[in-house]
């Protein structure tokens, strides 16, 4: 990338423009998109490509960028042997922390790292749920996330009835737990679509 190309990427006329402000504006749009959208690789991939370009812009134009204090923090997303309620709480907490770090940094390369951790967190969380068949005519939309409070209410109700583990979800009728039933189908479909997308990248 040449200096002229770098200036075009962030919308600068020349080096006299406030390059840091222009960079922050570009990063803000990406942050808002990632924070507000479901964590779906194909949906987020375009934002990562933008960040890769902006990372090159930072290098070419030598723009100072602000890192958060947790740029190299390791995130372990394993949820093995945990109850449904514990996994949900842990997932929401880790997701909130990662999104907080994302909002603090103005480093494109660090943003790529944090977003990759968010995508991995979603994958590890989805893997906790059992896979079920989802018919095309069921109208399941993977980008439509559940109402978190309704999901929590149903999980707590399940707990009082002795339904604590994910593997139990395929052994009972979920008709009285519509949010759980929908989320089970959504995450099953999400895992299927994510695998299909990864395969398409290899071809």
N, C-alpha and C positions, 0 to 999 in steps of 0.2 A: 504493500500500500504506500503510495506517494503522499507527500505532505498535502498536495492539492486535493487528492482523493479523501484524505482524512478530514480535511476542513469541510468538504461536501457532506460527509457522513453525519456530522453533528450540526450541520446548517450554519457554519461560520463563513463569513465573507473573506476574512483574512485573519492573520494572527493577532490583530489589534482587538478583535472581539474577545469577550470574556469566555475563554474556552472552558474553564471549570464550570461556570454557570450553565453553559450549553450542554456539557456532559451530564451534569446533575439533572437537567430537565429530561434528557433522553433516558437516563436511568430510572427516573421517577415513573415514567410511563410504563416501563417494564415491570417495576416493582408493583405498581397498582394492578397490572394485568395478572401477575403470578399470585399475588395475595388474594385477589377476588375470584379467581377461577379454580375449578376442580383440578386436582393434581393428576393430569393425564399427559403422558409423555408426548403424544402427537400434538396435543394442544399447546404444550409449553415449548416444544422444539424450536418453533420460530423465534421465540424470545431468546433462547440460548444462542441461536445463530446471530441475532442482533448484538448480543453481549460479546460474542467472539470478535465481531467487527469493531465494537467500541473498545475492546481490550487492545486491539491493534492501533486504534486511534490514540489511546493513551500513550502507547509506546512511541509512535511516530511523532506526536506533538509534544511529548514529554509533559503530560498533564499530571499534576499531583492528584492522587485519589486517596480518599479516607477509608481505611480498613476498620472493621470492628475489632474488638479485642479478642474475638473467638474464631479467627479465620481458620485455624488449624485444629479446632476442637474435634475430637473423634466422636461420632455418634453411633451408638449401638442400638439397633432397632429390634432386636430379638424379643419376641413376646411369648416364648415357650412356657408351657405349664402355668399359664395365667388364666384367670376367669375372664368371661366376656366383659364384665364391668371394669376389671383392672386393665385389660387391654385397651378398651375405649378411652379410659381416663389417661392412660400413658400416651396413647396416640395423640389425643387432643393437646396434651401438655407439650409434647415434643414438637408438634406442628406449630403451636403458638410461639415457642421459643425460636424455632428456625425462621419463622416469618418476621419475628422481632429483629433477629440478626440481619435479615435481608433488608429491612427498612433502615438499619443503622449504617450500612456500608455504602460507599460510593466507589468501590473498586469493582469493575466489570468481572475480573477474574475471580474475585471472592464471591460475587453474586452467582456465577456459574457453579461454584463449589456448593454454595448453600442450596441452590435450586436442585442440584443433583441429589443432595441429601434429602430434600423434601420428596422427590420422586421415589427414592429408595425407601423412605419411611412409608409412603403410601403402598408400595409394593409389598413390604413386609407385613403391614397391617392387613392388606387384602388377603395375603396368604394364610392368615389365621382362620379365615372363614372357610367353611367347606364349599366345594364346588357343586353347583346344581345346574341342571339343564334349563336353559331359558329359550322359550319359543320366540320366533321373530314377531309374532302377532301379539305378544304380551305388552308391547309398548314400553319396555324398560329403557330408560335414557341414562346412559352412564355419566353424563355431565350434570345430572340433576341429583345433587347430594341431599341426604335426608335431613329432616328437622332434628337437630342434635338433642333438643330437650325431649321430644317425643320418643326418640330412640332410647334415651336414658331412662325415661319413665317405664318403657316396656322391658328393658333389661332388668331394672330393679324389681318389677313385678315377676319376671321369670325367676329371679333369684329366690323370691319367697316361695316359689313352687318347686324349688330344687333343680332348676335348669341353670347350671352355672358354666358349663363348658361348651365350646363351639361345636364339638362333635355331636352334641345332643340336638342341635338345631335340625338335623336331617331325620331325627327319630320321632319327632312330634309334629302335630299340625300347627302351623303358624298363622292360621286364619284369625285368631284373636290378637295377633301381634303384627298388624299390617306394616308398620315401619320396619320392623326386623325382617319381615318377609321380603319387602321391597329392597332393602339393603343387601340381603343375601343374594338376590338375583342380580342387583346392580354390580356388586363386586365380582360375582362370577363372570358376568359379561365383560366387565372391565379387564379382568385377568386374561380372558380370551382375546380381546381386542389388542391388549398390550403385547401379547405373544405374537399375534399376527403382524403387528406393526414392526416388531423387532426382526421377524423373519423377512419381511419385505425390504428392510434395510440391507440385509445380507445378499439379496438377489440382485 
